[in-house]
Amino acid sequence: MRIIAGRFKGHQLPSPRNKGVRPTTDRVREALFSVLGTRVSGSRVLDLFAGTGAFGFEALSRGAEAVVFVDRDRVATRLLSETAESLHVQDRVVILTLTASQAIAKMVGQGRKFGTVFLDPPYDTDWIQRVVSTSTFPDLLESEAILITERSALFEEPRIPESFLKTFGRKYGDTIVEIFHVA
């Protein structure tokens, strides 16, 4: 697992030795960032269910202003912290060892806003639907924010509220990546 492009191109990302972590593959990330173009440059990014932090660190490498990484696994967040230190971006990163629900409540309470949100929960869960249906989730989004979801094609498609307009969707093997804009 490595950063594909930008300032930190080629930097290896450590992965927790945990069956629950399924990093976004280089191929899928490369295709996704090709579609996003410069959209993440200057953006505040939320990498929910961060795992290795591949999406968030790729966004930083490509010019994102800051990233908040959220993962409930302490080993994963320790590795995220070590990666941030090795890239010298600790001042642009916040790492929360919380569940998605706890993190959303905390960040809404702090008044945090994001231009880019990446949701890549464990595939066999309903976390995408649970997160986007949370009444306070829209409070985290800047106007014209984008929501990116990664999910398995083998599981039921989540119900996304009508306030999110799907502008992109593509299948990569058993993985589906979708981009939504706040309507």
C-alpha positions as CSV (number, residue, x, y, z in Angstrom):
1,M,0.0,0.0,0.0
2,R,1.5,3.3,-1.1
3,I,0.7,6.9,-1.9
4,I,0.2,7.1,-5.7
5,A,0.8,10.7,-6.6
6,G,1.6,14.2,-5.3
7,R,4.0,15.4,-2.7
8,F,4.3,12.0,-0.9
9,K,4.3,9.8,-4.0
10,G,5.7,6.4,-3.3
11,H,5.5,6.6,0.5
12,Q,4.5,3.2,1.9
13,L,1.5,3.1,4.3
14,P,1.6,0.5,7.1
15,S,-1.5,-1.6,7.6
16,P,-2.7,-3.1,10.8
17,R,-2.5,-6.9,10.9
18,N,-6.2,-7.1,11.4
19,K,-8.8,-9.0,9.3
20,G,-11.2,-6.0,9.7
21,V,-8.9,-3.7,7.7
22,R,-9.4,-3.7,4.0
23,P,-7.4,-0.9,2.4
24,T,-8.7,0.8,-0.7
25,T,-6.5,-0.7,-3.4
26,D,-4.0,1.5,-5.4
27,R,-6.0,0.8,-8.6
28,V,-9.3,2.1,-7.1
29,R,-7.7,5.1,-5.4
30,E,-5.9,6.0,-8.6
31,A,-9.1,5.8,-10.6
32,L,-11.0,7.8,-7.9
33,F,-8.5,10.6,-7.7
34,S,-8.4,10.7,-11.5
35,V,-12.2,11.4,-11.4
36,L,-11.8,13.9,-8.5
37,G,-9.0,15.9,-10.3
38,T,-8.1,18.9,-8.2
39,R,-11.3,18.8,-6.2
40,V,-9.5,17.8,-2.9
41,S,-6.9,20.5,-3.3
42,G,-7.4,23.0,-0.5
43,S,-10.3,20.9,1.0
44,R,-10.8,19.8,4.5
45,V,-11.3,16.0,4.4
46,L,-13.0,13.6,6.7
47,D,-11.7,10.0,6.3
48,L,-14.3,8.0,8.3
49,F,-13.4,4.3,8.9
50,A,-9.8,5.3,8.0
51,G,-8.0,2.0,8.5
52,T,-4.6,2.7,6.8
53,G,-5.6,6.3,6.0
54,A,-4.8,5.6,2.3
55,F,-7.5,8.0,1.1
56,G,-6.7,10.8,3.6
57,F,-3.0,10.7,3.1
58,E,-3.4,10.5,-0.7
59,A,-5.6,13.7,-0.4
60,L,-2.9,15.4,1.7
61,S,-0.3,14.4,-0.9
62,R,-2.5,16.0,-3.5
63,G,-3.0,19.3,-1.7
64,A,-5.8,18.9,0.8
65,E,-5.7,21.5,3.6
66,A,-6.3,19.1,6.5
67,V,-7.6,15.6,7.2
68,V,-9.5,14.2,10.2
69,F,-9.0,10.4,10.4
70,V,-11.6,8.4,12.4
71,D,-11.2,4.7,13.3
72,R,-12.3,2.9,16.4
73,D,-9.2,0.5,16.3
74,R,-6.4,1.8,18.5
75,V,-3.7,-0.1,16.5
76,A,-5.0,1.6,13.3
77,T,-5.0,5.1,14.9
78,R,-1.5,4.5,16.3
79,L,-0.3,3.6,12.8
80,L,-2.1,6.7,11.4
81,S,-0.2,8.9,13.9
82,E,3.1,7.3,13.0
83,T,2.4,7.9,9.3
84,A,1.5,11.5,9.9
85,E,4.8,12.0,11.8
86,S,6.9,10.3,9.1
87,L,5.3,12.6,6.5
88,H,5.7,15.7,8.9
89,V,2.0,16.6,8.6
90,Q,0.9,16.3,12.2
91,D,-0.2,19.9,12.2
92,R,-2.7,19.1,9.3
93,V,-4.1,15.9,10.8
94,V,-6.5,15.1,13.6
95,I,-6.8,11.4,14.5
96,L,-9.8,10.2,16.5
97,T,-10.1,6.8,18.1
98,L,-13.9,6.7,18.2
99,T,-16.8,5.0,16.5
100,A,-18.3,6.8,13.6
101,S,-21.3,7.9,15.6
102,Q,-19.2,9.2,18.5
103,A,-16.9,11.1,16.0
104,I,-19.9,12.7,14.2
105,A,-21.4,13.9,17.5
106,K,-18.0,15.2,18.6
107,M,-17.2,17.0,15.4
108,V,-20.7,18.5,15.0
109,G,-20.3,19.8,18.6
110,Q,-17.0,21.4,17.6
111,G,-18.5,23.0,14.5
112,R,-16.2,21.2,12.1
113,K,-17.1,21.3,8.4
114,F,-15.7,19.3,5.5
115,G,-15.6,19.7,1.8
116,T,-14.8,16.0,1.1
117,V,-16.0,13.1,3.1
118,F,-14.9,9.5,2.4
119,L,-16.9,6.6,3.8
120,D,-15.3,3.1,3.5
121,P,-16.7,1.1,6.3
122,P,-16.4,-2.7,6.7
123,Y,-18.3,-4.2,3.7
124,D,-20.6,-6.4,5.6
125,T,-22.2,-3.6,7.6
126,D,-24.9,-0.9,7.0
127,W,-22.6,1.9,8.2
128,I,-22.9,4.0,5.0
129,Q,-26.7,4.2,5.3
130,R,-26.4,4.7,9.1
131,V,-24.0,7.6,8.7
132,V,-25.7,9.5,5.9
133,S,-29.1,9.1,7.6
134,T,-27.9,10.5,10.9
135,S,-29.8,13.8,11.4
136,T,-26.6,15.7,12.3
137,F,-24.4,14.3,9.5
138,P,-25.3,17.2,7.1
139,D,-24.0,19.6,9.7
140,L,-20.5,18.4,9.0
141,L,-20.7,19.3,5.3
142,E,-19.7,22.6,3.7
143,S,-21.9,23.9,0.9
144,E,-21.1,22.0,-2.3
145,A,-19.3,19.2,-0.3
146,I,-18.8,15.8,-1.9
147,L,-19.4,12.5,-0.3
148,I,-17.5,9.5,-1.6
149,T,-18.5,6.0,-0.6
150,E,-16.8,2.7,-1.2
151,R,-18.7,-0.5,-0.7
152,S,-19.0,-4.1,-1.8
153,A,-21.1,-5.0,-4.9
154,L,-22.0,-8.2,-3.1
155,F,-24.1,-6.5,-0.4
156,E,-27.3,-4.6,-0.6
157,E,-27.1,-1.0,-1.9
158,P,-27.5,1.5,0.9
159,R,-30.4,4.0,0.8
160,I,-28.9,7.4,0.5
161,P,-31.1,10.5,1.3
162,E,-32.3,12.5,-1.6
163,S,-30.3,15.5,-0.4
164,F,-27.2,13.7,-1.9
165,L,-27.1,13.7,-5.7
166,K,-25.1,10.8,-7.2
167,T,-22.7,12.2,-9.8
168,F,-20.4,9.2,-10.3
169,G,-20.5,5.4,-9.8
170,R,-18.2,2.7,-11.0
171,K,-17.6,-0.9,-10.2
172,Y,-14.0,-2.2,-9.8
173,G,-14.1,-5.9,-9.4
174,D,-16.3,-6.4,-6.3
175,T,-15.9,-2.8,-5.2
176,I,-18.3,0.0,-6.0
177,V,-17.2,3.6,-5.6
178,E,-19.8,6.4,-5.8
179,I,-19.5,10.2,-5.5
180,F,-22.4,12.3,-4.3
181,H,-22.8,16.1,-4.2
182,V,-24.9,17.8,-1.5
183,A,-28.1,18.9,-3.3
